[in-house]
């Protein structure tokens, strides 16, 4: 059987890997050229079982309203006339409840932990060429108030079977003596990991090509031809226009998935959450562990001899505009937590940006649809694309093969907003 994977980000490549391993003929279609730099490449590269609370959670609406008036804050909504944005925001508000978190947390835990296991297996198979480091993650807190709040999250984590430990400054220094910290304390999640997303993507793509997977780069899917409850072909424009016929289709086009879904009479609401990162090739200090600067919402990841800093959530539509104020919000936060650094260390660095596909309830869309019997949707992973990439690809492969899935993903149904 022939599977058409519509999207060449980490979800698309992991899906192609899983499908090819199960004997499918696979074609991957992506609007970008092969030498691309999309959302799957410049992120913080974290695998985070610690992140079991969805983006839509109690308190996030109030925090977002507070942040959006500061141009350098971690969150910003660019004012614009968009009913899609208004509907998305209303659904986000409706989902931000304790009940939603209680339903979602065990599922997100299981997905992250299974994905971690699959990445470990992949690292063993690939000779760990993508730099998987199993050292844990630190949630660093400047204030005792934030530390107490994160301690409550750690208690929830332990109730879910996720190890977490509160550390004071001396214990943090002992755990990672390579970096000087100025914090009130932190939470240590030993099961978290990090890797180099660029090297992961390059390695997977190279092996897929060697396995006979076909790639259609610089090719946009403008629509899907249907007949009798099935999708017959993807309509393509770009370097090789025409139609791509297949037996099964997987929609994993990131922020562009919503528009294709509308053409199929599907409702998979999405907003593009623009994130930024900068990578310092010769940092003053290089930590051993990855960390999140909690109040600033900045992710810090050592990648080989380099240090990557990423953050912000900017809802500004699908565009490539770079707002230097958002980047300053990231670089100005670093010396507050790591006092050996200076803001001038980041002068002249070209910032990366990517468009994260964000669903209103903070959960990805994953599963078959009731409308089309040969379509699987796998999109909307927001900041968790890398972390959930391996398990998403595995689940899609199982769905394509009619194999049972180890994890119940009914909460992630792509039909939940119909």
ROZAVO-805345 format. One record per residue (C-alpha): residue number from 0; x, y, z. Coordinates in steps of 0.2 Angstrom, whole numbers, plus 2048, in hexadecimal, padded with zeros to 3 digits. Each point is the difference from the previous one (the first is absolute). Layout:
i: NUM; xx: X; yy: Y; zz: Z
...
//
This chain:
i: 0; xx: 800; yy: 800; zz: 800
i: 1; xx: 805; yy: 812; zz: 7FC
i: 2; xx: 800; yy: 80D; zz: 80E
i: 3; xx: 801; yy: 813; zz: 7FC
i: 4; xx: 807; yy: 809; zz: 80F
i: 5; xx: 7FA; yy: 813; zz: 7FE
i: 6; xx: 80E; yy: 809; zz: 80A
i: 7; xx: 812; yy: 7FE; zz: 802
i: 8; xx: 803; yy: 806; zz: 812
i: 9; xx: 805; yy: 7F5; zz: 80E
i: 10; xx: 7EE; yy: 7F8; zz: 801
i: 11; xx: 800; yy: 7FD; zz: 7ED
i: 12; xx: 812; yy: 7F8; zz: 800
i: 13; xx: 7FC; yy: 7F5; zz: 810
i: 14; xx: 7F0; yy: 7FB; zz: 7F7
i: 15; xx: 809; yy: 7FB; zz: 7F0
i: 16; xx: 80D; yy: 7F6; zz: 80B
i: 17; xx: 7F3; yy: 7F7; zz: 809
i: 18; xx: 7F6; yy: 7FC; zz: 7F0
i: 19; xx: 80F; yy: 7FB; zz: 7F6
i: 20; xx: 805; yy: 7F4; zz: 80E
i: 21; xx: 7EF; yy: 7F8; zz: 7FE
i: 22; xx: 803; yy: 7FD; zz: 7ED
i: 23; xx: 7F6; yy: 80E; zz: 7F9
i: 24; xx: 805; yy: 80A; zz: 7F0
i: 25; xx: 802; yy: 812; zz: 806
i: 26; xx: 800; yy: 811; zz: 7F8
i: 27; xx: 803; yy: 80F; zz: 80B
i: 28; xx: 7FA; yy: 811; zz: 7F9
i: 29; xx: 806; yy: 811; zz: 807
i: 30; xx: 7FE; yy: 812; zz: 7FB
i: 31; xx: 812; yy: 804; zz: 805
i: 32; xx: 810; yy: 7FB; zz: 7F7
i: 33; xx: 80A; yy: 7F2; zz: 806
i: 34; xx: 80C; yy: 80D; zz: 808
i: 35; xx: 7F3; yy: 807; zz: 80B
i: 36; xx: 800; yy: 808; zz: 812
i: 37; xx: 7EF; yy: 7FD; zz: 806
i: 38; xx: 7F8; yy: 7FE; zz: 811
i: 39; xx: 808; yy: 7EF; zz: 803
i: 40; xx: 812; yy: 806; zz: 7FE
i: 41; xx: 803; yy: 80F; zz: 80B
i: 42; xx: 7F7; yy: 7FB; zz: 810
i: 43; xx: 807; yy: 7FC; zz: 811
i: 44; xx: 801; yy: 7ED; zz: 7FC
i: 45; xx: 7F8; yy: 7FB; zz: 811
i: 46; xx: 7F7; yy: 7EF; zz: 804
i: 47; xx: 7F6; yy: 805; zz: 80F
i: 48; xx: 7F5; yy: 7F4; zz: 80A
i: 49; xx: 800; yy: 80E; zz: 80C
i: 50; xx: 7F4; yy: 809; zz: 7F5
i: 51; xx: 7F0; yy: 7F7; zz: 803
i: 52; xx: 7F6; yy: 810; zz: 803
i: 53; xx: 7F8; yy: 806; zz: 7EF
i: 54; xx: 802; yy: 811; zz: 7FA
i: 55; xx: 7ED; yy: 803; zz: 804
i: 56; xx: 801; yy: 800; zz: 813
i: 57; xx: 7F8; yy: 80A; zz: 80E
i: 58; xx: 809; yy: 811; zz: 802
i: 59; xx: 807; yy: 801; zz: 7EE
i: 60; xx: 7F2; yy: 80C; zz: 7FA
i: 61; xx: 804; yy: 80C; zz: 80E
i: 62; xx: 813; yy: 7FE; zz: 7FD
i: 63; xx: 7FE; yy: 803; zz: 7EE
i: 64; xx: 7F6; yy: 810; zz: 802
i: 65; xx: 80D; yy: 806; zz: 80C
i: 66; xx: 80F; yy: 7FC; zz: 7F4
i: 67; xx: 7F8; yy: 806; zz: 7F0
i: 68; xx: 803; yy: 812; zz: 804
i: 69; xx: 812; yy: 7FE; zz: 802
i: 70; xx: 809; yy: 7FF; zz: 7EF
i: 71; xx: 80E; yy: 7F6; zz: 807
i: 72; xx: 7F6; yy: 7F4; zz: 80A
i: 73; xx: 7FE; yy: 7ED; zz: 7FD
i: 74; xx: 7EF; yy: 802; zz: 7F8
i: 75; xx: 7F9; yy: 80C; zz: 7F4
i: 76; xx: 7F0; yy: 801; zz: 7F4
i: 77; xx: 802; yy: 80B; zz: 7F2
i: 78; xx: 7EF; yy: 809; zz: 7FE
i: 79; xx: 7F8; yy: 7FC; zz: 7EF
i: 80; xx: 7EE; yy: 7FD; zz: 7F9
i: 81; xx: 7FF; yy: 7EE; zz: 800
i: 82; xx: 7F0; yy: 7F5; zz: 805
i: 83; xx: 80B; yy: 7F1; zz: 800
i: 84; xx: 80B; yy: 808; zz: 80E
i: 85; xx: 7F0; yy: 805; zz: 80A
i: 86; xx: 7F9; yy: 7EE; zz: 7FF
i: 87; xx: 811; yy: 7F9; zz: 805
i: 88; xx: 802; yy: 80B; zz: 80F
i: 89; xx: 7EE; yy: 7FC; zz: 806
i: 90; xx: 803; yy: 7EE; zz: 7FE
i: 91; xx: 811; yy: 802; zz: 80A
i: 92; xx: 7F7; yy: 809; zz: 80E
i: 93; xx: 7F3; yy: 7F2; zz: 801
i: 94; xx: 80D; yy: 7F3; zz: 800
i: 95; xx: 80B; yy: 808; zz: 80E
i: 96; xx: 7F8; yy: 7F6; zz: 80F
i: 97; xx: 806; yy: 7F5; zz: 80D
i: 98; xx: 7F5; yy: 7F2; zz: 7F9
i: 99; xx: 809; yy: 801; zz: 7EF
i: 100; xx: 811; yy: 7FF; zz: 808
i: 101; xx: 7FB; yy: 7F1; zz: 80B
i: 102; xx: 7FA; yy: 7F7; zz: 7F0
i: 103; xx: 80F; yy: 805; zz: 7F5
i: 104; xx: 80F; yy: 7FE; zz: 80D
i: 105; xx: 800; yy: 7ED; zz: 800
i: 106; xx: 7FF; yy: 7FF; zz: 7ED
i: 107; xx: 80E; yy: 80D; zz: 7FE
i: 108; xx: 80B; yy: 7F6; zz: 80C
i: 109; xx: 7FE; yy: 7F0; zz: 7F7
i: 110; xx: 803; yy: 808; zz: 7EF
i: 111; xx: 810; yy: 809; zz: 806
i: 112; xx: 807; yy: 7F0; zz: 809
i: 113; xx: 7FC; yy: 7F5; zz: 7F1
i: 114; xx: 808; yy: 80D; zz: 7F4
i: 115; xx: 80F; yy: 800; zz: 80C
i: 116; xx: 802; yy: 7ED; zz: 7FF
i: 117; xx: 7FF; yy: 801; zz: 7ED
i: 118; xx: 80D; yy: 80D; zz: 7FE
i: 119; xx: 80C; yy: 7F6; zz: 80B
i: 120; xx: 7FD; yy: 7F1; zz: 7F4
i: 121; xx: 803; yy: 80C; zz: 7F1
i: 122; xx: 810; yy: 807; zz: 808
i: 123; xx: 806; yy: 7EE; zz: 803
i: 124; xx: 7FD; yy: 7FC; zz: 7EE
i: 125; xx: 807; yy: 810; zz: 7F9
i: 126; xx: 810; yy: 800; zz: 80B
i: 127; xx: 7F8; yy: 80F; zz: 809
i: 128; xx: 805; yy: 80B; zz: 7F2
i: 129; xx: 7F2; yy: 80D; zz: 805
i: 130; xx: 808; yy: 802; zz: 811
i: 131; xx: 7F3; yy: 7F9; zz: 80C
i: 132; xx: 805; yy: 806; zz: 812
i: 133; xx: 7F7; yy: 7F7; zz: 80E
i: 134; xx: 805; yy: 80C; zz: 80E
i: 135; xx: 7EF; yy: 808; zz: 805
i: 136; xx: 7F9; yy: 811; zz: 800
i: 137; xx: 800; yy: 80E; zz: 80D
i: 138; xx: 7F1; yy: 80C; zz: 802
i: 139; xx: 80A; yy: 80F; zz: 807
i: 140; xx: 7F7; yy: 80D; zz: 80B
i: 141; xx: 806; yy: 812; zz: 804
i: 142; xx: 7F3; yy: 802; zz: 80E
i: 143; xx: 7FA; yy: 7F5; zz: 80E
i: 144; xx: 7EE; yy: 803; zz: 7FB
i: 145; xx: 803; yy: 7F8; zz: 7EF
i: 146; xx: 80A; yy: 7F2; zz: 808
i: 147; xx: 7F1; yy: 7FC; zz: 80B
i: 148; xx: 7F5; yy: 800; zz: 7F1
i: 149; xx: 80C; yy: 7F4; zz: 7F7
i: 150; xx: 801; yy: 7F5; zz: 810
i: 151; xx: 7ED; yy: 7FE; zz: 7FE
i: 152; xx: 803; yy: 7FA; zz: 7EE
i: 153; xx: 80D; yy: 7F4; zz: 806
i: 154; xx: 7F4; yy: 7F9; zz: 80D
i: 155; xx: 7F4; yy: 7FD; zz: 7F2
i: 156; xx: 80E; yy: 7F8; zz: 7F5
i: 157; xx: 804; yy: 7F4; zz: 80E
i: 158; xx: 7EE; yy: 7FB; zz: 802
i: 159; xx: 801; yy: 7FB; zz: 7ED
i: 160; xx: 80F; yy: 7F6; zz: 803
i: 161; xx: 80C; yy: 80D; zz: 7F8
i: 162; xx: 80F; yy: 803; zz: 80C
i: 163; xx: 803; yy: 812; zz: 805
i: 164; xx: 80B; yy: 808; zz: 80E
i: 165; xx: 801; yy: 812; zz: 807
i: 166; xx: 812; yy: 806; zz: 801
i: 167; xx: 807; yy: 80F; zz: 809
i: 168; xx: 80E; yy: 80B; zz: 7F8
i: 169; xx: 80E; yy: 7F5; zz: 808
i: 170; xx: 7F8; yy: 7F0; zz: 7F9
i: 171; xx: 7FE; yy: 807; zz: 7EF
i: 172; xx: 812; yy: 806; zz: 800
i: 173; xx: 806; yy: 7EE; zz: 805
i: 174; xx: 7F5; yy: 7F8; zz: 7F2
i: 175; xx: 806; yy: 80C; zz: 7F2
i: 176; xx: 810; yy: 808; zz: 806
i: 177; xx: 804; yy: 806; zz: 7EE
i: 178; xx: 7F4; yy: 80E; zz: 801
i: 179; xx: 7FF; yy: 80E; zz: 80C
i: 180; xx: 7EE; yy: 803; zz: 806
i: 181; xx: 7F7; yy: 80E; zz: 809
i: 182; xx: 7EF; yy: 7F9; zz: 805
i: 183; xx: 7F6; yy: 7FC; zz: 80F
i: 184; xx: 800; yy: 7EE; zz: 7FC
i: 185; xx: 7F9; yy: 7F4; zz: 7F3
i: 186; xx: 7F7; yy: 7F0; zz: 7FC
i: 187; xx: 80A; yy: 7F1; zz: 7F9
i: 188; xx: 7F7; yy: 7F4; zz: 7F4
i: 189; xx: 80C; yy: 7F2; zz: 7FD
i: 190; xx: 7F6; yy: 7F7; zz: 7F3
i: 191; xx: 801; yy: 80E; zz: 7F4
i: 192; xx: 80D; yy: 800; zz: 7F1
i: 193; xx: 806; yy: 80B; zz: 7F2
i: 194; xx: 807; yy: 7FE; zz: 7EF
i: 195; xx: 805; yy: 80A; zz: 7F0
i: 196; xx: 7F1; yy: 802; zz: 7F5
i: 197; xx: 80A; yy: 805; zz: 7F1
i: 198; xx: 80A; yy: 7F0; zz: 801
i: 199; xx: 7F1; yy: 7F5; zz: 804
i: 200; xx: 7F7; yy: 807; zz: 7F0
i: 201; xx: 80F; yy: 7FE; zz: 7F5
i: 202; xx: 803; yy: 7EE; zz: 806
i: 203; xx: 7EE; yy: 7FA; zz: 7FE
i: 204; xx: 7FE; yy: 808; zz: 7EE
i: 205; xx: 810; yy: 7F8; zz: 7FA
i: 206; xx: 7FB; yy: 7EF; zz: 806
i: 207; xx: 7EF; yy: 802; zz: 7F9
i: 208; xx: 807; yy: 804; zz: 7EF
i: 209; xx: 80B; yy: 7F1; zz: 801
i: 210; xx: 7F1; yy: 7F5; zz: 804
i: 211; xx: 7F8; yy: 806; zz: 7F0
i: 212; xx: 7F4; yy: 80D; zz: 807
i: 213; xx: 7FC; yy: 80D; zz: 7F3
i: 214; xx: 800; yy: 813; zz: 804
i: 215; xx: 7F7; yy: 80E; zz: 7F7
i: 216; xx: 808; yy: 810; zz: 806
i: 217; xx: 7FB; yy: 811; zz: 7FB
i: 218; xx: 7EE; yy: 7F9; zz: 7FD
i: 219; xx: 7F0; yy: 807; zz: 807
i: 220; xx: 7F1; yy: 7F6; zz: 803
i: 221; xx: 7F2; yy: 80B; zz: 7F9
i: 222; xx: 7F2; yy: 7F4; zz: 803
i: 223; xx: 7FB; yy: 7EE; zz: 801
i: 224; xx: 7F5; yy: 7F7; zz: 7F3
i: 225; xx: 7F3; yy: 7F5; zz: 808
i: 226; xx: 7F4; yy: 7F2; zz: 7FB
i: 227; xx: 7F3; yy: 7F6; zz: 80A
i: 228; xx: 807; yy: 803; zz: 811
i: 229; xx: 812; yy: 7FE; zz: 7FB
i: 230; xx: 80E; yy: 80B; zz: 7FB
i: 231; xx: 806; yy: 7FC; zz: 7EF
i: 232; xx: 80E; yy: 80C; zz: 7FD
i: 233; xx: 809; yy: 80F; zz: 806
i: 234; xx: 800; yy: 80F; zz: 7F4
i: 235; xx: 812; yy: 807; zz: 7FF
i: 236; xx: 807; yy: 811; zz: 7FB
i: 237; xx: 812; yy: 805; zz: 7FF
i: 238; xx: 80F; yy: 7F8; zz: 7F8
i: 239; xx: 7F7; yy: 7F0; zz: 7FA
i: 240; xx: 7ED; yy: 805; zz: 7FF
i: 241; xx: 7F3; yy: 7F3; zz: 7FD
i: 242; xx: 7F8; yy: 7F3; zz: 80B
i: 243; xx: 807; yy: 7F3; zz: 80C
i: 244; xx: 7F5; yy: 7F1; zz: 802
i: 245; xx: 802; yy: 7F5; zz: 810
i: 246; xx: 7F6; yy: 7F3; zz: 80A
i: 247; xx: 802; yy: 809; zz: 811
i: 248; xx: 803; yy: 812; zz: 804
i: 249; xx: 808; yy: 808; zz: 80F
i: 250; xx: 7FD; yy: 812; zz: 803
i: 251; xx: 80E; yy: 807; zz: 80B
i: 252; xx: 803; yy: 811; zz: 7F8
i: 253; xx: 802; yy: 80A; zz: 810
i: 254; xx: 7F7; yy: 811; zz: 800
i: 255; xx: 7FB; yy: 7FD; zz: 7ED
i: 256; xx: 7F6; yy: 7F1; zz: 805
i: 257; xx: 7F0; yy: 80A; zz: 805
i: 258; xx: 7FE; yy: 807; zz: 7EF
i: 259; xx: 801; yy: 7EF; zz: 7F8
i: 260; xx: 7F4; yy: 7F9; zz: 80D
i: 261; xx: 7F3; yy: 80D; zz: 7FB
i: 262; xx: 801; yy: 7FA; zz: 7EE
i: 263; xx: 7FC; yy: 7EE; zz: 807
i: 264; xx: 7F1; yy: 807; zz: 80B
i: 265; xx: 80B; yy: 7FD; zz: 80F
i: 266; xx: 801; yy: 80D; zz: 80F
i: 267; xx: 812; yy: 7FF; zz: 807
i: 268; xx: 802; yy: 812; zz: 807
i: 269; xx: 812; yy: 806; zz: 801
i: 270; xx: 80A; yy: 80F; zz: 804
i: 271; xx: 812; yy: 803; zz: 7FB
i: 272; xx: 80A; yy: 803; zz: 810
i: 273; xx: 810; yy: 808; zz: 7FA
i: 274; xx: 80F; yy: 7FC; zz: 80A
i: 275; xx: 812; yy: 806; zz: 7FF
i: 276; xx: 811; yy: 7FA; zz: 805
i: 277; xx: 812; yy: 805; zz: 7FF
i: 278; xx: 80F; yy: 7F4; zz: 801
i: 279; xx: 810; yy: 806; zz: 808
i: 280; xx: 80F; yy: 7F6; zz: 7F8
i: 281; xx: 80D; yy: 804; zz: 80D
i: 282; xx: 7F6; yy: 804; zz: 811
i: 283; xx: 809; yy: 806; zz: 80F
i: 284; xx: 7FA; yy: 7F1; zz: 809
i: 285; xx: 7F8; yy: 7F0; zz: 7FA
i: 286; xx: 7F4; yy: 7F7; zz: 80C
i: 287; xx: 7FE; yy: 7ED; zz: 800
i: 288; xx: 7ED; yy: 800; zz: 802
i: 289; xx: 7F3; yy: 809; zz: 7F6
i: 290; xx: 7F5; yy: 80C; zz: 80A
i: 291; xx: 7F1; yy: 80B; zz: 800
i: 292; xx: 801; yy: 812; zz: 807
i: 293; xx: 7EF; yy: 7FF; zz: 808
i: 294; xx: 7FB; yy: 812; zz: 802
i: 295; xx: 807; yy: 805; zz: 7EF
i: 296; xx: 7F9; yy: 7F0; zz: 7F7
i: 297; xx: 811; yy: 7FE; zz: 7F7
i: 298; xx: 807; yy: 7EF; zz: 7FC
i: 299; xx: 813; yy: 7FD; zz: 801
i: 300; xx: 808; yy: 7F1; zz: 7F8
i: 301; xx: 812; yy: 7FB; zz: 7FE
i: 302; xx: 803; yy: 7F9; zz: 7EE
i: 303; xx: 811; yy: 7F9; zz: 7FF
i: 304; xx: 80C; yy: 80F; zz: 803
i: 305; xx: 7F2; yy: 80C; zz: 7FC
i: 306; xx: 7F2; yy: 808; zz: 80B
i: 307; xx: 7EE; yy: 802; zz: 7F9
i: 308; xx: 7F4; yy: 80C; zz: 808
i: 309; xx: 7EE; yy: 800; zz: 7FA
i: 310; xx: 7EF; yy: 807; zz: 805
i: 311; xx: 7F1; yy: 80B; zz: 7FE
i: 312; xx: 7EE; yy: 7FC; zz: 7F9
i: 313; xx: 7FB; yy: 80D; zz: 7F4
i: 314; xx: 7EF; yy: 7FE; zz: 7F8
i: 315; xx: 802; yy: 80B; zz: 7F0
i: 316; xx: 7F9; yy: 7F5; zz: 7F2
i: 317; xx: 80A; yy: 7F6; zz: 7F3
i: 318; xx: 80E; yy: 80C; zz: 7FB
i: 319; xx: 813; yy: 801; zz: 801
i: 320; xx: 802; yy: 811; zz: 809
i: 321; xx: 80D; yy: 800; zz: 80D
i: 322; xx: 7FC; yy: 80C; zz: 80F
i: 323; xx: 811; yy: 805; zz: 808
i: 324; xx: 7F7; yy: 804; zz: 810
i: 325; xx: 7FB; yy: 7EE; zz: 802
i: 326; xx: 812; yy: 7FA; zz: 7FE
i: 327; xx: 806; yy: 80E; zz: 80D
i: 328; xx: 7F4; yy: 7F8; zz: 80C
i: 329; xx: 80A; yy: 7F0; zz: 7FF
i: 330; xx: 812; yy: 807; zz: 800
i: 331; xx: 7FC; yy: 80C; zz: 80E
i: 332; xx: 7FA; yy: 7F2; zz: 80B
i: 333; xx: 810; yy: 7F6; zz: 800
i: 334; xx: 80B; yy: 80B; zz: 80B
i: 335; xx: 7F3; yy: 800; zz: 80D
i: 336; xx: 801; yy: 7ED; zz: 803
i: 337; xx: 812; yy: 7FE; zz: 7FA
i: 338; xx: 80A; yy: 80F; zz: 806
i: 339; xx: 810; yy: 7FC; zz: 7F6
i: 340; xx: 7F7; yy: 804; zz: 7F0
i: 341; xx: 7FE; yy: 811; zz: 7F9
i: 342; xx: 7F2; yy: 806; zz: 7F4
i: 343; xx: 80E; yy: 805; zz: 7F4
i: 344; xx: 805; yy: 7EE; zz: 7FE
i: 345; xx: 7F1; yy: 7FE; zz: 7F4
i: 346; xx: 803; yy: 810; zz: 7F6
i: 347; xx: 801; yy: 7FC; zz: 7ED
i: 348; xx: 7F8; yy: 7EF; zz: 802
i: 349; xx: 7F3; yy: 7FC; zz: 7F2
i: 350; xx: 7F0; yy: 7FA; zz: 809
i: 351; xx: 7F7; yy: 7F1; zz: 7FA
i: 352; xx: 7ED; yy: 800; zz: 800
i: 353; xx: 7F3; yy: 7F2; zz: 7FD
i: 354; xx: 7ED; yy: 7FF; zz: 800
i: 355; xx: 7FA; yy: 7F3; zz: 80D
i: 356; xx: 7EE; yy: 7F9; zz: 7FC
i: 357; xx: 7F6; yy: 803; zz: 80F
i: 358; xx: 7EF; yy: 7F8; zz: 804
i: 359; xx: 7F3; yy: 809; zz: 80B
i: 360; xx: 801; yy: 7F3; zz: 80E
i: 361; xx: 813; yy: 7FE; zz: 800
i: 362; xx: 7FF; yy: 7EE; zz: 7F9
i: 363; xx: 805; yy: 7F9; zz: 7EF
i: 364; xx: 7F4; yy: 7F9; zz: 7F3
i: 365; xx: 804; yy: 7EE; zz: 7FE
i: 366; xx: 7F6; yy: 7F2; zz: 7F8
i: 367; xx: 7F4; yy: 7FC; zz: 7F2
i: 368; xx: 7F1; yy: 80A; zz: 7FB
i: 369; xx: 7EE; yy: 7FA; zz: 7FF
i: 370; xx: 7FE; yy: 80A; zz: 7F0
i: 371; xx: 80E; yy: 7F8; zz: 7F5
i: 372; xx: 805; yy: 7ED; zz: 803
i: 373; xx: 811; yy: 802; zz: 7F9
i: 374; xx: 806; yy: 80F; zz: 809
i: 375; xx: 80A; yy: 802; zz: 810
i: 376; xx: 803; yy: 811; zz: 808
i: 377; xx: 810; yy: 803; zz: 80A
i: 378; xx: 803; yy: 813; zz: 803
i: 379; xx: 7FE; yy: 80D; zz: 80D
i: 380; xx: 80E; yy: 7FB; zz: 80C
i: 381; xx: 805; yy: 813; zz: 804
i: 382; xx: 810; yy: 800; zz: 80A
i: 383; xx: 800; yy: 7ED; zz: 802
i: 384; xx: 804; yy: 7FB; zz: 7EE
i: 385; xx: 811; yy: 7F9; zz: 803
i: 386; xx: 7FB; yy: 7F8; zz: 811
i: 387; xx: 7F1; yy: 7F7; zz: 7F9
i: 388; xx: 807; yy: 7FD; zz: 7EE
i: 389; xx: 806; yy: 7EE; zz: 803
i: 390; xx: 7F0; yy: 7FA; zz: 808
i: 391; xx: 7F5; yy: 809; zz: 7F4
i: 392; xx: 808; yy: 7F8; zz: 7F1
i: 393; xx: 7FF; yy: 7EF; zz: 809
i: 394; xx: 7ED; yy: 802; zz: 803
i: 395; xx: 7FD; yy: 806; zz: 7EE
i: 396; xx: 809; yy: 7F1; zz: 7FA
i: 397; xx: 7F5; yy: 7F5; zz: 80B
i: 398; xx: 7F0; yy: 808; zz: 7FA
i: 399; xx: 806; yy: 7FE; zz: 7EE
i: 400; xx: 803; yy: 7ED; zz: 803
i: 401; xx: 7F0; yy: 7FE; zz: 80A
i: 402; xx: 80B; yy: 7FB; zz: 80F
i: 403; xx: 7FA; yy: 804; zz: 812
i: 404; xx: 808; yy: 80F; zz: 808
i: 405; xx: 807; yy: 7FE; zz: 812
i: 406; xx: 7F9; yy: 811; zz: 805
i: 407; xx: 7EE; yy: 806; zz: 7FE
i: 408; xx: 800; yy: 80F; zz: 7F6
i: 409; xx: 7EE; yy: 803; zz: 7FF
i: 410; xx: 802; yy: 811; zz: 809
i: 411; xx: 80A; yy: 806; zz: 7F1
i: 412; xx: 7F3; yy: 7FC; zz: 7F3
i: 413; xx: 801; yy: 80C; zz: 7F0
i: 414; xx: 7ED; yy: 800; zz: 801
i: 415; xx: 7FE; yy: 808; zz: 811
i: 416; xx: 7FC; yy: 811; zz: 7F9
i: 417; xx: 7F3; yy: 7FA; zz: 7F3
//
